[in-house]
Amino acid sequence: MIADFEYFAPKTAREALSLLSRYKEEAKIIAGGQSMLVVMKQCLLTPEYLIDIKGISALDYIKYDEGKGLRIGALTIHRAIEKSLVIQDHFRVLSEMEQNLATIQTRNWGTIGGNLCHGDPAGDPASVLIALNAKLKLASSAGERIVDTEEFSKDYLEVALEPNEMLTEIQVPTPPPHTGTAYEKLMVMRGDMGIVGAAVSITLKPGDGVCQDARIALSNFASTPLRAKKAEKRLIGKVITEALLAEAGEVASTEANPPADVHGSAEYRREMVKVFVKRVARLALERARAA
Ligand SMILES: Cc1cc2nc3c(=O)[nH]c(=O)nc-3n(C[C@H](O)[C@H](O)[C@H](O)COP(=O)(O)OP(=O)(O)OC[C@H]3O[C@@H](n4cnc5c(N)ncnc54)[C@H](O)[C@@H]3O)c2cc1C
């Protein structure tokens, strides 16, 4: 049963932020409600005031500029990201990630902002956005601040939002030349939450094919989406070989104490991270070579 609450449906971000600054900890935002209603039904959250931001159309957009990169409004639904031609052309990994996120029905209603703010380490977008070095714009009535996506998740279902703040925009920089990015997750059935997932971005130096930069992010391998920095270091400054890809997978598998649940033991997750980091890094490398 859901506890009683007072409901607001602001039509502008300013109005929503003003409600948040008035009610602070007693208020919660709801966007698509796909995760929020679950935690409310479980009484994990019992807000006195529910601020429904789904009607704020100004936060539903996808904009691209080669210099500034990609800007996605927090209320953009997953399906719009999946189907966006500009994303398919310039950030195909985002579209590919969305194709395996839940079902079309879920993607047609759930928002990218809600997904990130829910703070589920098994969520797909956060790892991909970390690999893409994306930033998040957080707004309050007092102003705005920008945080790295990898700094946003604090713990299981916990993110770096102050009670008076909301996420308004996801900012993805245009990758440097000769960069390839890929993401895959281990699913029993297409659209399942990943048992583990790996997102990898590789940038090659022009000419000699040496790895100039690498970013590796893992989903559902820790209490937050995890950047595997030790594994990245194994790749940077070297010509990447099959042996080096395997080494990066081995190292990544030691960078956290993974959870154990009905979907897989900690040991199984470690083994799968070895496989997925190697496989996804190989694909990212192929893409970087072709870019
Ligand atoms: C059947 C099913 C399958 C799913 N499978 C997957 C999957 O495979 N991979 C995956 O990644 N996800 C999956 N999801 C999650 C889904 O992707 C939704 O994006 C996610 O549930 C939250 O989106 P929402 O818009 O419904 O947010 P809500 O449920 O409305 O909100 C979620 C949380 O974020 C907060 N919030 C929402 N928007 C903002 C904002 N702009 N600023 C501040 N706080 C905000 C809310 O207060 C709440 O705490 C699945 C969901 C369902 C129901």
The ligand as a MOL file (V3000), in Angstrom:
LIG
                    3D

  0  0  0     0  0            999 V3000
M  V30 BEGIN CTAB
M  V30 COUNTS 53 58 0 0 0
M  V30 BEGIN ATOM
M  V30 1 C 10.0840 -3.8250 -16.1110 0
M  V30 2 C 11.2710 -2.8800 -16.0230 0
M  V30 3 C 12.4670 -3.2830 -16.5960 0
M  V30 4 C 13.5690 -2.4230 -16.5230 0
M  V30 5 N 14.7440 -2.8340 -17.0980 0
M  V30 6 C 15.8130 -2.0030 -17.0690 0
M  V30 7 C 17.0490 -2.3760 -17.6770 0
M  V30 8 O 17.1990 -3.4400 -18.2800 0
M  V30 9 N 18.0800 -1.5010 -17.5750 0
M  V30 10 C 17.9840 -0.2900 -16.9310 0
M  V30 11 O 18.9420 0.4650 -16.8970 0
M  V30 12 N 16.8080 0.0910 -16.3740 0
M  V30 13 C 15.7450 -0.7240 -16.4200 0
M  V30 14 N 14.5550 -0.3130 -15.8430 0
M  V30 15 C 14.4540 1.0280 -15.2200 0
M  V30 16 C 13.8780 2.0120 -16.2430 0
M  V30 17 O 14.8950 2.1660 -17.1520 0
M  V30 18 C 13.5250 3.4720 -15.7890 0
M  V30 19 O 14.3330 4.3720 -16.4420 0
M  V30 20 C 13.7660 3.7410 -14.3960 0
M  V30 21 O 12.9090 2.8580 -13.7270 0
M  V30 22 C 13.4420 5.1630 -13.8870 0
M  V30 23 O 12.8380 6.0120 -14.7740 0
M  V30 24 P 11.5140 6.8240 -14.4140 0
M  V30 25 O 11.4560 7.9600 -15.3800 0
M  V30 26 O 10.3590 5.9090 -14.3570 0
M  V30 27 O 11.8830 7.4130 -12.9760 0
M  V30 28 P 11.0410 7.4400 -11.6140 0
M  V30 29 O 10.6820 6.0630 -11.2260 0
M  V30 30 O 9.9390 8.4270 -11.6940 0
M  V30 31 O 12.1520 8.0320 -10.6220 0
M  V30 32 C 13.2260 7.2380 -10.1860 0
M  V30 33 C 14.0160 8.0070 -9.1280 0
M  V30 34 O 14.6420 9.1360 -9.6810 0
M  V30 35 C 14.1720 10.3610 -9.0820 0
M  V30 36 N 14.0840 11.2960 -10.2000 0
M  V30 37 C 13.4740 11.0830 -11.3960 0
M  V30 38 N 13.7610 12.0830 -12.2500 0
M  V30 39 C 14.5430 12.9550 -11.5690 0
M  V30 40 C 15.1860 14.1920 -11.9170 0
M  V30 41 N 15.1110 14.7220 -13.1480 0
M  V30 42 N 15.9140 14.8310 -10.9720 0
M  V30 43 C 16.0230 14.2960 -9.7210 0
M  V30 44 N 15.4640 13.1230 -9.3520 0
M  V30 45 C 14.7290 12.4580 -10.2550 0
M  V30 46 C 12.8910 10.0100 -8.3850 0
M  V30 47 O 12.6620 10.8390 -7.2620 0
M  V30 48 C 13.1600 8.5590 -7.9850 0
M  V30 49 O 13.9370 8.5420 -6.8110 0
M  V30 50 C 13.4510 -1.1600 -15.8880 0
M  V30 51 C 12.2360 -0.7610 -15.3300 0
M  V30 52 C 11.1420 -1.6250 -15.3830 0
M  V30 53 C 9.8590 -1.1610 -14.7840 0
M  V30 END ATOM
M  V30 BEGIN BOND
M  V30 1 1 1 2
M  V30 2 1 2 3
M  V30 3 2 2 52
M  V30 4 2 3 4
M  V30 5 1 4 5
M  V30 6 1 4 50
M  V30 7 2 5 6
M  V30 8 1 6 7
M  V30 9 1 6 13
M  V30 10 2 7 8
M  V30 11 1 7 9
M  V30 12 1 9 10
M  V30 13 2 10 11
M  V30 14 1 10 12
M  V30 15 2 12 13
M  V30 16 1 13 14
M  V30 17 1 14 15
M  V30 18 1 14 50
M  V30 19 1 15 16
M  V30 20 1 16 17
M  V30 21 1 16 18
M  V30 22 1 18 19
M  V30 23 1 18 20
M  V30 24 1 20 21
M  V30 25 1 20 22
M  V30 26 1 22 23
M  V30 27 1 23 24
M  V30 28 2 24 25
M  V30 29 1 24 26
M  V30 30 1 24 27
M  V30 31 1 27 28
M  V30 32 2 28 29
M  V30 33 1 28 30
M  V30 34 1 28 31
M  V30 35 1 31 32
M  V30 36 1 32 33
M  V30 37 1 33 34
M  V30 38 1 33 48
M  V30 39 1 34 35
M  V30 40 1 35 36
M  V30 41 1 35 46
M  V30 42 1 36 37
M  V30 43 1 36 45
M  V30 44 2 37 38
M  V30 45 1 38 39
M  V30 46 1 39 40
M  V30 47 2 39 45
M  V30 48 1 40 41
M  V30 49 2 40 42
M  V30 50 1 42 43
M  V30 51 2 43 44
M  V30 52 1 44 45
M  V30 53 1 46 47
M  V30 54 1 46 48
M  V30 55 1 48 49
M  V30 56 2 50 51
M  V30 57 1 51 52
M  V30 58 1 52 53
M  V30 END BOND
M  V30 END CTAB
M  END
